[in-house]
Amino acid sequence: MGQLDLARWQFGITTVYHFFFVPLTIGMGWVVAGFQTAWVRTRNPSYRQLTMFFGRLFIIIFALGAVTGIVQEFQFGMNWSDYSRFVGDIFGAPLAFEGLVAFFLESTFIGLWIFGWDRLGPRLHLATIYLTAVGSLVSAYFILTANAWMQHPVGFTVDRSAGRAELTDFGAVLTSSTTIVAVLHTVTAAFLSAGALVVGVSAWQLWRRGHTPDAPSFRRAAKAGMWLTVIAGLAVMLSGHTQGVVMTRQQPMKMAAAEALYHTEQPASFSLITIGTLDGSREIWSLKVPGLLSFLATGTFNGRVEGIYDLQNQYVQRFGPGDYRPVVPVTFWSYRLMIGLGGLAALVSLIGLWIMRRGRYASRPAFYRWALIGTVLPVLGCSFGWIFTEMGRQPWIVWGQMRTAAGVSPAVPAGTVLASLIVYTLLYGALAVIGFALLRREATGPLPAEPEPETADAERRPTFAY
């Protein structure tokens, strides 16, 4: 491998690893806030126990996400200096807002939430977890704004003499259609992931502790998680369809590669499965649903969807000689895994709601096993969605403006990139073992002990946590 391949592998591995924790951080903050709201409103000790139980999982996930996210910005300067030079004026504003506003908001108030139990009044303490959850949303918005600009650059001009893009309209960057649909799709997927985690953990607890005093609380949590997963699954489908229409209009090659559509069709069929050549240059056999791709890409069942070969010819005329096709097998299968894994998680929760109707709950081990599997399905689906988003844009690092090969650091040799790749991989591997052990310990433990009545119900005067 050369410098470019190694740099891409390093960025891909560390980014996907970090993205395991992003949707869970966003979603679990609101889950914990929901349980705590129920406790403040009802003063039912069960909700306080669930708040503290899932709050511990949220803290671990938050910490892992924060640690792994720091590496991303280091990589911009180390392996992608030419890219950083080109986009620095654009990325500076949203990334600064993310660090100085969003991250400090969530990191400050999560500290107040952790240390504020029985030091802050119940409603004031509840406000801290809501502000933490809001901070996670704002952080995601600014990060996705930067990524959306790479997908569809707006609000800028290019200074050819300096070789850099210059920001002219920050409002256009923040409110572009690409940004809005990406935020909606990511946030709904985050709620899907959080709901599935609550369902899976509660299912394990009911499986292993079904006859303990904790069982009623976990049945309550399982039902809440199932409702969240099903509703979020529907929202993911709607936001994903909207994003697909926008993506087809702005990056038609990505949609063509996602469907392995080599020739323009009207109407276009959606391939449930396609077998092609190893180099992804042509289709051998496929099983298709007529007209469905036209609906996903254009919103109508008779829409025209351009094929890979036709778009390649257009891009050669527009941008000059070159191969403008992404890796079709990776794009094709990551798109389907994204959809399939998320849909399967929602289906598991829908079945669980049917089983738990009229106060009943699952007593068959088969459902608990599926619920446990469902815990990781949305997270994997989000990761494949991220792979699809980035790989489908290739060979562009900034669509239509800069190719990926032009963004690497010219002064960093391949050996240096390889050494850092090995170090990061070993460190992330160790972090994975530690993180999994912590999550497993907290997820399989009992609910926290109920506090004394006077401690749970007394209104305490606000005090500083430090």
C-alpha positions in Angstrom: 0.0 0.0 0.0 1.1 3.5 -0.7 0.7 6.6 1.4 -2.8 7.4 0.1 -4.2 3.9 0.8 -2.7 3.8 4.3 -4.1 7.2 5.1 -7.5 6.2 3.9 -7.4 3.0 5.9 -6.3 4.8 9.1 -9.0 7.5 8.8 -11.7 4.9 7.9 -10.8 2.5 10.8 -10.6 5.3 13.5 -13.7 7.1 12.2 -15.9 3.9 12.1 -14.7 3.0 15.6 -15.6 6.4 16.9 -19.0 6.3 15.1 -19.9 3.2 17.2 -20.4 5.5 20.1 -21.8 8.6 18.4 -25.5 7.5 17.9 -25.6 5.8 21.3 -24.3 9.0 23.0 -26.9 11.1 21.2 -29.8 8.7 21.9 -29.0 7.5 25.4 -28.8 11.1 26.7 -32.5 11.5 25.9 -33.4 8.0 27.2 -31.9 8.8 30.6 -33.6 12.2 30.5 -36.9 10.5 29.8 -36.5 8.1 32.7 -35.5 10.9 35.1 -38.5 13.0 33.9 -40.8 10.1 34.8 -39.2 9.9 38.3 -39.5 13.7 38.9 -43.2 13.6 37.8 -44.3 10.4 39.6 -41.6 10.0 42.3 -41.8 6.2 41.5 -38.4 4.8 42.8 -38.3 2.4 39.9 -37.7 5.3 37.5 -34.9 6.7 39.6 -33.3 3.3 39.6 -33.6 3.0 35.8 -32.2 6.6 35.4 -29.1 5.7 37.4 -28.7 2.3 35.8 -28.9 3.5 32.2 -27.1 6.7 33.2 -24.0 4.6 34.0 -24.0 3.1 30.5 -24.4 6.6 29.1 -21.4 7.9 31.0 -19.2 5.0 29.7 -20.4 5.5 26.1 -19.9 9.3 26.4 -16.4 8.9 27.6 -15.4 6.4 24.9 -16.9 8.6 22.2 -15.0 11.7 23.5 -11.7 9.9 23.7 -11.9 8.3 20.2 -13.2 11.5 18.6 -10.2 13.5 19.5 -8.0 11.5 17.1 -10.1 12.6 14.1 -9.0 16.2 14.1 -5.4 15.2 14.6 -5.6 13.1 11.5 -6.6 16.1 9.4 -3.4 17.8 10.1 -1.1 14.7 10.1 -2.3 12.7 7.0 -4.4 15.3 5.2 -2.6 18.6 5.3 -3.4 19.6 1.7 -7.1 18.8 2.4 -7.0 20.8 5.6 -5.4 23.7 3.8 -8.2 23.7 1.2 -11.1 23.4 3.6 -9.7 25.2 6.6 -11.6 28.4 6.1 -14.9 26.5 5.7 -14.4 23.9 8.5 -13.0 26.4 11.0 -16.4 27.9 11.9 -18.5 24.7 12.5 -15.7 22.8 14.2 -15.0 25.8 16.5 -18.7 26.0 17.4 -18.7 22.2 18.0 -15.7 22.4 20.4 -16.3 25.7 22.1 -20.1 25.5 22.5 -21.5 22.0 22.0 -18.8 19.9 23.6 -18.3 22.2 26.5 -22.0 22.3 27.0 -22.4 18.6 27.2 -19.2 17.9 29.1 -19.9 20.6 31.7 -23.5 19.5 32.4 -22.8 15.8 32.4 -20.4 16.6 35.2 -23.1 18.5 37.1 -25.4 15.6 36.5 -23.0 13.0 37.8 -22.0 14.9 40.9 -25.3 16.7 41.4 -27.4 13.8 42.8 -28.9 14.9 46.1 -26.9 18.2 45.9 -29.2 19.9 43.3 -32.9 20.0 43.6 -34.7 17.3 41.5 -35.9 19.7 38.8 -32.6 21.6 38.6 -30.8 18.2 38.4 -33.1 17.1 35.7 -32.3 20.2 33.7 -28.6 19.2 33.6 -29.2 15.9 31.8 -31.5 17.7 29.3 -28.7 20.3 28.6 -26.3 17.4 28.2 -28.6 15.8 25.7 -29.1 19.1 23.9 -25.3 19.5 23.7 -24.9 16.2 22.0 -27.5 17.2 19.4 -25.8 20.5 18.8 -22.4 18.8 18.5 -23.8 16.3 16.0 -25.3 19.2 14.0 -22.0 21.1 13.6 -20.0 17.9 12.8 -22.6 16.9 10.2 -22.6 20.5 8.8 -18.9 20.0 8.0 -19.4 16.6 6.5 -22.4 17.8 4.5 -20.2 20.5 2.9 -17.9 17.8 1.7 -20.9 16.1 0.1 -22.4 19.2 -1.4 -20.2 22.4 -1.2 -22.2 25.7 -0.8 -21.5 29.2 0.4 -17.9 29.5 -0.8 -15.6 30.6 -3.5 -12.2 29.1 -4.4 -9.0 31.2 -4.4 -7.1 29.5 -7.1 -3.9 31.4 -6.4 -3.9 30.3 -2.8 -5.4 26.9 -3.5 -8.1 27.1 -0.8 -11.8 27.5 -0.4 -13.0 30.7 1.3 -16.3 31.0 3.2 -18.8 33.5 1.8 -22.1 32.5 3.4 -22.0 30.7 6.7 -25.8 30.6 6.8 -25.9 28.7 3.6 -23.4 26.1 5.0 -25.5 25.7 8.2 -28.8 25.4 6.4 -28.0 23.5 3.2 -30.5 20.8 2.3 -27.7 18.2 2.6 -27.1 19.3 6.2 -30.7 19.2 7.2 -31.5 15.7 5.8 -28.2 14.3 7.2 -29.0 15.6 10.7 -32.6 14.3 10.6 -31.4 10.8 9.4 -28.5 10.6 11.9 -30.6 11.7 14.9 -33.5 9.3 14.2 -30.9 6.5 13.8 -29.4 7.5 17.1 -32.8 7.1 18.8 -33.2 3.7 17.1 -29.8 2.7 18.4 -30.5 3.8 22.0 -33.9 2.1 22.0 -32.4 -1.2 20.8 -29.8 -0.9 23.6 -32.4 -0.5 26.2 -34.4 -3.4 24.8 -31.4 -5.7 24.7 -30.1 -4.9 28.2 -33.6 -5.2 29.7 -34.2 -8.5 27.8 -31.0 -9.9 29.3 -32.0 -8.8 32.8 -35.5 -10.4 32.4 -33.8 -13.6 31.1 -31.4 -13.8 34.0 -33.3 -12.0 36.8 -36.9 -12.6 35.8 -37.9 -13.6 39.3 -36.1 -10.9 41.2 -37.5 -7.6 42.5 -35.8 -5.8 39.6 -38.0 -7.6 37.0 -41.0 -5.1 37.0 -38.6 -2.2 36.4 -36.9 -3.9 33.5 -40.2 -4.9 32.0 -41.1 -1.2 32.1 -37.8 -0.3 30.5 -38.1 -3.0 27.8 -41.5 -1.7 26.8 -40.4 1.9 26.6 -37.3 0.9 24.6 -39.5 -1.1 22.2 -41.8 1.8 21.5 -38.8 4.1 21.0 -37.2 1.6 18.6 -40.3 1.1 16.5 -41.1 4.9 16.3 -37.5 5.7 15.5 -37.4 3.0 12.9 -40.3 4.6 11.1 -38.7 8.0 11.3 -35.4 6.6 10.0 -37.2 5.2 6.9 -38.9 8.6 6.2 -35.7 10.6 6.8 -33.7 8.1 4.8 -36.1 8.4 1.8 -35.8 12.2 1.9 -32.0 12.0 2.1 -32.0 9.5 -0.8 -33.9 12.0 -3.0 -31.6 14.9 -2.1 -28.5 12.6 -2.6 -29.7 11.6 -6.1 -30.1 15.2 -7.1 -26.7 16.2 -5.8 -24.6 13.0 -6.1 -26.2 10.8 -8.8 -23.2 8.6 -9.1 -23.5 7.6 -5.4 -27.1 6.4 -5.9 -26.2 4.6 -9.1 -23.4 2.8 -7.3 -25.7 2.0 -4.4 -27.9 0.1 -6.8 -25.2 -1.2 -9.2 -27.2 0.6 -11.9 -24.9 0.6 -14.9 -27.3 2.0 -17.5 -29.8 4.8 -17.2 -33.4 3.5 -16.6 -36.9 5.0 -16.5 -38.5 3.6 -14.5 -35.6 2.1 -12.5 -35.9 -1.2 -10.5 -34.5 -1.7 -7.0 -32.2 -4.8 -6.8 -32.8 -6.8 -3.7 -29.5 -8.7 -4.5 -27.1 -8.3 -7.4 -24.1 -10.5 -8.4 -21.5 -8.6 -10.4 -18.0 -9.0 -11.6 -15.2 -8.8 -8.9 -14.1 -5.3 -10.2 -17.7 -4.0 -10.0 -17.8 -3.1 -13.7 -20.9 -5.0 -14.7 -23.9 -6.9 -13.5 -24.2 -10.7 -13.9 -27.5 -11.5 -12.2 -29.9 -9.6 -9.9 -33.3 -9.9 -8.3 -35.3 -6.7 -8.7 -38.5 -4.9 -7.6 -39.8 -2.8 -10.6 -40.1 0.9 -10.1 -38.9 1.0 -6.5 -35.5 2.6 -7.2 -37.3 5.4 -9.1 -39.4 6.1 -6.0 -36.4 6.0 -3.6 -34.3 8.2 -5.8 -36.9 10.7 -7.2 -40.1 10.3 -5.2 -42.1 8.9 -8.1 -42.4 5.3 -9.4 -41.6 6.5 -13.0 -38.6 8.7 -12.3 -35.4 8.6 -14.4 -32.3 7.4 -12.6 -29.0 7.8 -14.4 -26.6 4.9 -14.7 -22.9 4.6 -13.8 -21.6 4.5 -17.4 -23.6 7.6 -18.5 -22.5 9.6 -15.4 -18.9 8.6 -16.0 -19.0 10.0 -19.5 -20.6 13.2 -18.2 -18.0 13.6 -15.5 -15.1 13.1 -17.9 -16.5 15.9 -20.1 -17.1 18.1 -17.0 -14.0 17.4 -14.9 -11.5 16.0 -17.3 -10.0 12.5 -17.8 -10.3 10.1 -14.8 -12.3 7.3 -13.3 -15.2 8.8 -11.3 -16.8 5.6 -10.2 -16.7 4.6 -6.5 -16.0 1.0 -5.5 -19.4 -0.4 -6.5 -19.5 -3.7 -4.4 -18.6 -1.7 -1.2 -21.2 1.0 -1.9 -23.8 -1.5 -3.0 -23.6 -3.8 0.1 -23.0 -1.1 2.7 -26.2 0.6 1.5 -28.2 -2.7 1.9 -26.7 -3.5 5.3 -27.5 -0.1 6.5 -31.2 -0.5 5.6 -31.5 -4.2 6.5 -29.9 -4.0 10.0 -31.9 -1.0 11.1 -35.1 -2.5 9.8 -34.4 -5.8 11.5 -33.9 -4.1 14.9 -37.2 -2.3 14.6 -38.9 -5.6 13.6 -37.5 -7.3 16.7 -39.0 -4.6 18.9 -42.3 -4.7 17.1 -42.5 -8.4 17.8 -41.6 -7.7 21.4 -44.5 -5.3 21.8 -46.9 -7.9 20.4 -45.6 -10.5 22.9 -45.8 -8.0 25.8 -49.4 -6.8 25.0 -51.9 -6.8 27.9 -49.3 -7.0 30.5 -47.6 -10.2 29.4 -43.9 -10.4 28.7 -41.7 -12.8 26.8 -41.0 -16.1 28.6 -39.3 -17.8 25.7 -35.5 -17.7 25.5 -35.6 -17.3 21.7 -37.0 -13.8 22.0 -34.4 -12.8 24.5 -31.6 -14.0 22.2 -33.1 -11.9 19.3 -33.4 -8.9 21.6 -29.7 -9.2 22.5 -28.7 -9.5 18.9 -30.9 -6.5 18.2 -28.7 -4.4 20.6 -25.9 -4.2 18.0 -27.9 -4.2 14.8 -28.6 -0.4 14.6 -25.1 0.5 15.6 -23.7 -1.7 12.8 -26.3 -0.2 10.5 -25.1 3.3 11.4 -21.5 2.3 10.7 -22.4 0.8 7.3 -24.4 4.0 6.6 -21.3 6.0 7.3 -19.1 3.8 5.1 -21.7 4.2 2.3 -21.7 8.0 2.7 -18.0 8.3 2.5 -17.1 5.5 0.0 -20.0 6.5 -2.3 -18.5 10.0 -2.7 -15.1 8.7 -4.0 -13.0 9.7 -5.8 -13.9 13.1 -4.3 -12.9 14.2 -0.8 -14.8 17.4 -1.5 -17.4 16.6 -4.2 -16.5 18.4 -7.5 -13.7 20.4 -5.9 -10.9 18.2 -4.7 -10.1 14.5 -5.3 -9.1 12.3 -2.4 -5.6 11.7 -3.9 -5.0 15.5 -3.8 -5.7 15.8 -0.1 -2.9 13.8 1.5 0.1 15.3 3.3 3.0 15.4 0.8 5.7 15.5 3.5 4.4 12.4 5.5 5.9 9.2 4.1 4.0 5.9 4.0 6.1 4.4 6.8 5.1 7.1 9.2 1.4 6.6 8.3 1.8 2.8 8.7 3.4 3.2 12.2 0.6 5.5 13.4 -2.0 3.1 11.9 -0.5 0.2 13.9 -0.3 2.3 17.1 -3.9 3.6 16.8 -5.1 0.0 16.0 -3.4 -1.4 19.1 -4.6 1.4 21.4 -8.2 1.2 20.0 -8.1 -2.6 20.5 -7.1 -2.2 24.1 -9.8 0.5 24.5 -12.4 -1.8 23.0 -11.5 -4.5 25.6 -11.7 -2.1 28.5 -14.9 -0.4 27.2 -16.7 -3.7 26.6 -15.7 -5.0 30.0 -17.1 -1.8 31.7 -20.3 -1.9 29.7 -20.8 -5.6 30.3 -20.3 -5.1 34.0 -22.8 -2.3 34.3 -25.4 -3.8 31.9 -25.5 -7.2 33.7 -25.5 -5.8 37.2 -28.6 -5.2 39.4 -30.5 -2.0 39.7 -29.0 0.5 42.2 -30.5 0.2 45.6 -33.5 2.4 46.3 -32.6 5.6 48.3 -34.1 6.4 51.6 -37.5 8.1 51.3 -36.3 11.4 52.8 -33.3 11.5 50.4 -35.4 10.7 47.4 -38.1 13.2 48.1 -36.5 16.1 49.9 -35.9 19.3 48.0 -32.3 20.2 48.5 -30.9 23.7 48.1 -28.8 24.2 45.0 -25.1 23.8 45.8 -22.0 23.9 43.7 -20.7 20.5 42.6 -17.1 21.6 42.8 
